[in-house]
Amino acid sequence: MNFALSDDHQVLQQSARTFVEKEISLGRVLVPGATVADADYAGNWAKIAAMGWPGLVIEEAHGGSGLSCIDLAMVLGEMGRSLAPSPFLGTLFGTWAIQKGGSAAQQARVLPDVAAGKARLALAIAESNGTTDAPGREAVAVRSAGGWRLTGVKSFVIDAASADWLVVAAQDGGQRAFYLVDARQDAVRVDALPWRDVTREVCDVRFKDAVAEPLTADDATLWPWLRDRILFALAVESAAGTQRVLEMTTDYAKERTAFGRPIGAYQAIKHGLADMLGLSECANTAMLYAAWALSEDNARGPVAAAMAKAYCCDAYVSAAHRSIQIFGAIGFTWEMKNHLYYKRARANAELFGGARVHRARVIDMVTKKAA
């Protein structure tokens, strides 16, 4: 395949970069003791909604643009490289879940408001130990005379505090099923976690007899499809973040002098930057391959998404760590962005399974195909 971006994709990427650099704010996160409450979540969402980005992957019939994963990568990557604080990622995950698993009525009720920026979503699937693939027992759905009721807890829910609707994975008679839950009801309580990445909301969500509505797709149909796209999205953010860290570090190495020379003239720094460049190029290639496979609904999509998540997130962690080393003491300070990229990298690496988990899945998938 051709990994070069088309003219249309380059224009989309550049316009997204221009917008993000000009309009999206990190808020007050670059001060000691900052938390996610200091990030400009609401303000950034309003600007993103005005651009129509919440509807990028939503079908035109529901007011969206109906773009492919390759198109999405152009925009999501720019948000990842700038660490843009907003409920975009959680809404994206919830949108995919409703698109694949929701009934026609559920899609018509929720997706047009999402595309218009009037509603936000979040996907609640992880257990308290971070597991997303197991059936889980910490949230249970029970059928009652008035419908379904959900009780229990879900953990590590991205953007739950901003969500109007939650898509929740809960146990139903020993099997896992997905439910649409109005996050604004009193039976739902959201507790923000003390997440190290202060540019992203991550929460625990507790349900106590909350009204829930089952999605039509079962777990075996919905989750593998949804997981591939979630892993791809995290790979996009990580590949873009790796590239941005490389750019920041290269610029610094040209400007910072030691013993009368730019530090970039020293061999040790050159080697470090060369390593980062290699990581960035390979991460971008892995991400684009996954984007192509998922856009084409290719049979290699699951393998490509797992490979991209494992490699891109590891590359991001390595590059962000090396960046702090090259910056030296100033790279450890709160007012620099280095620590924000490192925290985002470490968080992305663990969300929805670490690299070891997905490399094992790749081996399993490839082995089964070869048998």
Backbone torsions as a table, in degrees:
resi	resn	phi	psi	omega
1	MET	NA	161.8	179.4
2	ASN	-95.4	117.6	-177.6
3	PHE	-87.9	-1.2	178.3
4	ALA	-74.2	138.2	178.7
5	LEU	-73.5	143.2	176.0
6	SER	-71.0	166.9	177.7
7	ASP	-59.1	-41.1	-179.9
8	ASP	-62.9	-41.4	179.6
9	HIS	-67.9	-37.6	177.7
10	GLN	-65.0	-40.0	177.3
11	VAL	-64.4	-44.6	178.9
12	LEU	-61.3	-44.4	179.8
13	GLN	-63.2	-44.6	-178.3
14	GLN	-67.7	-39.5	178.8
15	SER	-66.5	-38.0	177.3
16	ALA	-65.1	-40.5	-179.6
17	ARG	-65.3	-42.8	179.0
18	THR	-61.3	-44.2	-179.7
19	PHE	-64.4	-48.1	-176.8
20	VAL	-63.0	-45.3	-178.6
21	GLU	-64.2	-31.7	-177.2
22	LYS	-87.6	-37.8	-167.0
23	GLU	-108.8	-27.3	-172.3
24	ILE	-90.5	130.1	-175.3
25	SER	-110.1	144.7	171.9
26	LEU	-82.6	-2.5	-178.1
27	GLY	69.2	-137.2	-177.0
28	ARG	-110.2	37.6	-176.0
29	VAL	-81.1	-13.9	-179.0
30	LEU	-93.2	42.8	174.2
31	VAL	-132.5	150.1	-179.1
32	PRO	-56.2	136.1	176.6
33	GLY	80.4	8.2	-178.5
34	ALA	-64.7	149.4	174.8
35	THR	-126.7	179.2	-179.6
36	VAL	-63.3	-21.9	177.3
37	ALA	-64.5	-20.8	179.5
38	ASP	-85.9	-10.0	176.8
39	ALA	-79.3	146.1	-174.6
40	ASP	-85.5	64.1	-176.7
41	TYR	-60.4	-52.9	-174.6
42	ALA	-65.6	-43.9	-179.2
43	GLY	-64.1	-42.1	179.2
44	ASN	-67.1	-38.0	179.2
45	TRP	-62.1	-41.9	179.7
46	ALA	-60.1	-41.1	179.3
47	LYS	-68.9	-41.1	179.1
48	ILE	-65.4	-41.5	178.9
49	ALA	-62.1	-38.2	179.3
50	ALA	-64.3	-25.6	177.6
51	MET	-83.3	-10.2	-178.7
52	GLY	82.2	11.4	-176.3
53	TRP	-67.0	-31.8	177.8
54	PRO	-60.6	-21.1	-178.9
55	GLY	-101.0	15.6	-174.8
56	LEU	-57.2	-44.0	-175.6
57	VAL	-99.4	-0.8	-179.3
58	ILE	-81.4	140.2	-178.7
59	GLU	-60.9	152.3	-180.0
60	GLU	-60.9	-30.2	179.7
61	ALA	-62.0	-23.6	178.8
62	HIS	-107.3	16.9	175.2
63	GLY	92.3	6.3	-179.0
64	GLY	-97.4	-168.3	-178.3
65	SER	-101.2	-18.9	178.8
66	GLY	63.6	38.7	-176.4
67	LEU	-82.5	162.8	-179.0
68	SER	-85.7	174.8	177.1
69	CYS	-65.0	-32.5	176.6
70	ILE	-65.1	-44.6	177.5
71	ASP	-60.6	-46.2	-179.7
72	LEU	-57.9	-39.4	-177.8
73	ALA	-60.4	-31.4	179.5
74	MET	-63.9	-38.1	-179.1
75	VAL	-85.2	-48.2	-178.5
76	LEU	-62.1	-35.6	178.2
77	GLY	-62.9	-39.7	179.1
78	GLU	-67.5	-34.4	175.4
79	MET	-68.7	-36.9	178.7
80	GLY	-67.7	-39.0	-178.2
81	ARG	-71.3	-20.4	179.4
82	SER	-102.7	-2.6	-176.9
83	LEU	57.8	35.8	-173.6
84	ALA	-58.3	114.8	178.8
85	PRO	-76.6	118.2	178.6
86	SER	-171.0	160.4	177.5
87	PRO	-82.7	29.3	-177.2
88	PHE	-66.7	-44.9	-174.4
89	LEU	-67.4	-45.4	177.6
90	GLY	-61.1	-40.3	178.2
91	THR	-65.4	-38.5	177.6
92	LEU	-61.2	-46.6	179.9
93	PHE	-61.4	-45.0	178.9
94	GLY	-65.0	-37.3	178.4
95	THR	-61.9	-47.1	178.6
96	TRP	-58.8	-41.7	-178.8
97	ALA	-62.3	-43.4	-179.0
98	ILE	-72.2	-37.2	178.0
99	GLN	-60.4	-44.0	-176.3
100	LYS	-84.2	-37.8	-170.3
101	GLY	-110.9	-12.3	-175.6
102	GLY	-82.3	155.7	174.8
103	SER	-73.6	167.9	177.7
104	ALA	-59.2	-38.5	179.9
105	ALA	-67.4	-41.5	178.6
106	GLN	-65.3	-42.1	178.1
107	GLN	-62.3	-43.3	-179.3
108	ALA	-67.8	-28.8	-178.6
109	ARG	-78.3	-36.7	-170.1
110	VAL	-103.9	-47.3	-168.8
111	LEU	-63.3	-39.7	177.8
112	PRO	-60.6	-37.3	177.6
113	ASP	-68.2	-35.5	176.9
114	VAL	-65.6	-47.1	-179.3
115	ALA	-59.3	-33.0	179.8
116	ALA	-84.5	-1.9	-178.9
117	GLY	78.2	12.5	-177.8
118	LYS	-90.1	-16.0	-178.9
119	ALA	-136.4	147.9	178.0
120	ARG	-124.4	152.6	-174.3
121	LEU	-125.2	165.9	170.9
122	ALA	-151.7	151.6	179.2
123	LEU	-108.8	118.8	-178.8
124	ALA	-108.6	101.8	-176.4
125	ILE	-131.9	-28.7	-172.5
126	ALA	-74.5	146.5	171.7
127	GLU	-84.1	175.6	-177.7
128	SER	-65.7	-21.2	176.5
129	ASN	-91.9	6.8	177.7
130	GLY	89.6	-5.7	-177.8
131	THR	-66.1	136.8	177.0
132	THR	-121.6	-18.6	-175.4
133	ASP	-90.9	-24.5	-177.7
134	ALA	-76.4	157.0	179.4
135	PRO	-56.8	-37.1	177.0
136	GLY	78.3	148.9	-179.3
137	ARG	-132.3	6.6	-173.2
138	GLU	-89.0	-8.3	172.8
139	ALA	-137.0	130.7	-174.3
140	VAL	-127.3	134.3	176.4
141	ALA	-105.3	134.5	-178.0
142	VAL	-128.5	134.2	178.0
143	ARG	-79.8	132.3	178.7
144	SER	-126.4	178.2	-178.9
145	ALA	-61.0	-32.9	-177.7
146	GLY	-93.5	6.0	-177.9
147	GLY	129.5	-141.4	-178.9
148	TRP	-109.3	143.9	176.7
149	ARG	-126.5	141.6	-174.8
150	LEU	-122.4	132.4	179.5
151	THR	-135.5	138.5	177.9
152	GLY	137.6	-158.4	-175.7
153	VAL	-139.7	145.2	170.5
154	LYS	-125.3	146.3	-172.4
155	SER	-119.1	161.9	175.5
156	PHE	54.0	47.3	-178.0
157	VAL	-91.3	114.8	-177.9
158	ILE	-72.1	127.0	173.9
159	ASP	66.3	24.8	-179.4
160	ALA	-65.1	-35.8	-176.5
161	ALA	-66.6	-21.5	-179.8
162	SER	-97.0	-7.8	-168.7
163	ALA	-79.0	142.8	170.0
164	ASP	-91.6	-31.4	178.6
165	TRP	-130.5	144.6	175.8
166	LEU	-118.8	138.8	167.1
167	VAL	-102.9	117.0	-168.5
168	VAL	-117.8	132.7	173.0
169	ALA	-91.8	122.5	-178.0
170	ALA	-139.8	156.0	179.8
171	GLN	-78.9	136.4	179.0
172	ASP	-135.9	101.2	179.6
173	GLY	62.1	36.1	179.1
174	GLY	89.8	-10.0	178.1
175	GLN	-112.3	155.1	177.5
176	ARG	-91.0	136.8	175.7
177	ALA	-137.2	164.4	-177.8
178	PHE	-111.5	141.6	-175.0
179	TYR	-131.9	146.6	173.6
180	LEU	-95.8	124.4	-175.0
181	VAL	-128.4	131.8	174.0
182	ASP	-72.6	113.3	-175.5
183	ALA	-71.4	-10.9	-175.1
184	ARG	-89.6	-3.6	-179.9
185	GLN	-77.0	154.3	-175.8
186	ASP	-64.8	-21.6	-177.9
187	ALA	-78.2	-0.3	178.9
188	VAL	-114.2	125.7	178.0
189	ARG	-122.9	129.6	-178.9
190	VAL	-111.3	126.3	178.7
191	ASP	-118.2	116.4	179.3
192	ALA	-66.9	134.0	177.2
193	LEU	-84.7	150.8	176.0
194	PRO	-75.1	68.4	-173.5
195	TRP	-75.6	134.6	-177.6
196	ARG	-66.7	-32.5	178.1
197	ASP	-79.9	99.4	-173.8
198	VAL	-79.6	4.5	175.8
199	THR	-98.2	6.1	-177.1
200	ARG	-143.7	134.0	173.8
201	GLU	-77.5	128.0	171.8
202	VAL	-135.8	130.9	-167.6
203	CYS	-137.8	160.3	160.9
204	ASP	-94.8	143.0	177.5
205	VAL	-124.7	127.9	-178.9
206	ARG	-114.4	136.4	-178.9
207	PHE	-118.8	136.3	177.0
208	LYS	-134.0	92.8	-178.7
209	ASP	59.7	43.2	-178.4
210	ALA	-79.3	140.4	177.1
211	VAL	-67.9	130.4	-176.8
212	ALA	-136.9	153.5	-178.9
213	GLU	-129.4	119.0	-175.9
214	PRO	-66.8	142.0	169.2
215	LEU	-75.4	162.4	-174.6
216	THR	-82.5	-29.9	-178.6
217	ALA	-79.3	141.6	177.7
218	ASP	-83.5	172.0	-175.3
219	ASP	-60.1	-41.7	-177.0
220	ALA	-66.2	-26.4	178.5
221	THR	-87.2	-44.0	-172.8
222	LEU	-80.8	-48.6	-168.1
223	TRP	-64.1	-46.9	179.7
224	PRO	-58.3	-42.0	178.6
225	TRP	-64.2	-44.3	-178.5
226	LEU	-69.0	-41.8	-179.6
227	ARG	-59.1	-42.9	-180.0
228	ASP	-57.0	-41.2	-177.7
229	ARG	-75.3	-33.9	175.2
230	ILE	-64.8	-46.2	178.8
231	LEU	-61.7	-40.3	177.4
232	PHE	-61.1	-45.0	-179.0
233	ALA	-61.4	-42.0	178.4
234	LEU	-67.3	-34.1	176.4
235	ALA	-66.5	-39.4	178.0
236	VAL	-60.2	-51.1	178.4
237	GLU	-56.4	-43.0	-174.6
238	SER	-71.6	-39.9	177.2
239	ALA	-63.9	-42.6	179.2
240	ALA	-67.6	-39.0	177.8
241	GLY	-64.5	-38.9	177.6
242	THR	-61.3	-43.7	178.9
243	GLN	-63.3	-42.2	-178.9
244	ARG	-66.6	-40.5	177.7
245	VAL	-61.3	-41.0	177.2
246	LEU	-61.2	-45.6	-179.8
247	GLU	-61.7	-46.8	179.5
248	MET	-59.5	-43.8	-175.7
249	THR	-71.0	-38.7	177.6
250	THR	-63.6	-44.5	178.0
251	ASP	-60.5	-42.6	-179.5
252	TYR	-65.0	-40.7	-178.8
253	ALA	-65.3	-24.6	177.0
254	LYS	-80.4	-28.2	-174.9
255	GLU	-93.8	-37.1	-175.6
256	ARG	-76.6	128.4	-179.1
257	THR	-111.2	150.1	174.5
258	ALA	-147.0	128.1	-179.0
259	PHE	57.4	36.8	173.6
260	GLY	83.0	6.1	-179.5
261	ARG	-133.9	150.2	171.5
262	PRO	-59.2	139.5	-176.9
263	ILE	-64.1	-21.6	177.2
264	GLY	-67.1	-12.2	178.6
265	ALA	-80.5	-13.4	-177.9
266	TYR	-86.5	141.7	-171.5
267	GLN	-60.3	-40.8	-178.0
268	ALA	-60.9	-39.8	178.6
269	ILE	-69.6	-41.1	178.2
270	LYS	-58.6	-43.7	180.0
271	HIS	-62.1	-42.1	179.5
272	GLY	-62.6	-44.3	179.3
273	LEU	-66.8	-36.2	177.6
274	ALA	-64.4	-40.6	176.6
275	ASP	-61.7	-43.3	179.8
276	MET	-64.3	-38.1	178.1
277	LEU	-62.9	-43.6	178.1
278	GLY	-60.5	-43.2	178.1
279	LEU	-62.1	-42.9	-177.7
280	SER	-65.0	-45.9	-178.8
281	GLU	-63.8	-43.0	-179.8
282	CYS	-68.9	-38.6	178.6
283	ALA	-63.8	-43.0	-179.7
284	ASN	-64.0	-38.4	178.7
285	THR	-66.3	-44.4	179.1
286	ALA	-62.4	-40.2	-179.9
287	MET	-66.3	-43.7	-179.4
288	LEU	-66.9	-34.9	176.6
289	TYR	-64.2	-43.0	177.0
290	ALA	-64.2	-40.2	178.8
291	ALA	-61.1	-44.1	178.3
292	TRP	-63.4	-47.1	-176.9
293	ALA	-61.7	-42.3	-179.6
294	LEU	-73.2	-36.5	178.3
295	SER	-64.1	-35.6	-178.4
296	GLU	-91.0	-0.1	-176.2
297	ASP	54.7	39.0	-177.9
298	ASN	-73.8	148.8	-179.0
299	ALA	-62.5	-21.2	179.9
300	ARG	-84.7	1.9	-178.4
301	GLY	-54.3	-50.4	-179.4
302	PRO	-59.5	-42.1	178.0
303	VAL	-65.9	-44.0	-178.7
304	ALA	-62.6	-41.1	-179.3
305	ALA	-67.2	-42.3	179.2
306	ALA	-65.7	-42.6	177.8
307	MET	-62.4	-44.0	-178.4
308	ALA	-63.6	-44.2	179.6
309	LYS	-60.4	-47.2	-177.5
310	ALA	-63.4	-49.0	-175.0
311	TYR	-73.1	-48.7	-174.4
312	CYS	-62.4	-40.9	-178.6
313	CYS	-69.5	-40.3	175.6
314	ASP	-63.0	-41.5	179.3
315	ALA	-62.1	-40.5	-179.7
316	TYR	-62.5	-45.5	179.0
317	VAL	-61.2	-46.8	-178.4
318	SER	-63.0	-43.9	-178.7
319	ALA	-67.2	-42.0	-179.3
320	ALA	-65.9	-37.2	177.9
321	HIS	-67.3	-44.2	179.2
322	ARG	-64.8	-35.3	178.7
323	SER	-59.6	-45.4	179.2
324	ILE	-61.9	-38.7	179.0
325	GLN	-63.8	-42.1	-178.2
326	ILE	-70.5	-38.0	177.0
327	PHE	-65.2	-27.7	-178.8
328	GLY	79.0	-150.8	-173.0
329	ALA	-57.5	-38.3	-177.7
330	ILE	-65.5	-24.7	179.3
331	GLY	-67.5	-15.9	179.7
332	PHE	-91.4	-7.2	-173.9
333	THR	-81.7	155.1	-174.0
334	TRP	-67.5	-33.2	-174.1
335	GLU	-76.1	-11.2	174.1
336	MET	-88.6	157.0	-177.6
337	LYS	-87.1	-7.4	-175.3
338	ASN	-53.8	-45.4	-177.1
339	HIS	-66.9	-30.1	178.4
340	LEU	-66.4	-42.1	178.2
341	TYR	-66.7	-39.1	179.9
342	TYR	-65.0	-41.4	179.2
343	LYS	-67.1	-41.6	177.0
344	ARG	-62.4	-41.8	-179.8
345	ALA	-61.9	-46.3	-179.4
346	ARG	-65.0	-37.8	179.4
347	ALA	-67.9	-47.3	179.3
348	ASN	-59.6	-34.6	-177.8
349	ALA	-65.0	-28.2	-176.1
350	GLU	-101.1	-26.1	-178.9
351	LEU	-61.9	134.8	178.3
352	PHE	58.1	32.5	174.6
353	GLY	101.3	133.4	179.5
354	GLY	-78.4	177.4	-176.0
355	ALA	-59.6	-39.2	-179.0
356	ARG	-61.2	-40.0	179.7
357	VAL	-60.9	-46.3	-174.6
358	HIS	-79.7	-27.4	172.4
359	ARG	-66.9	-37.7	176.1
360	ALA	-64.7	-37.5	177.4
361	ARG	-66.0	-39.4	178.3
362	VAL	-61.1	-46.9	179.1
363	ILE	-58.9	-43.5	-179.5
364	ASP	-63.3	-45.0	-179.0
365	MET	-66.5	-42.9	-179.0
366	VAL	-67.8	-39.2	179.3
367	THR	-64.1	-41.4	179.8
368	LYS	-65.9	-37.2	179.2
369	LYS	-69.1	-33.7	-177.7
370	ALA	-76.7	-23.6	-176.6
371	ALA	-70.2	NA	NA
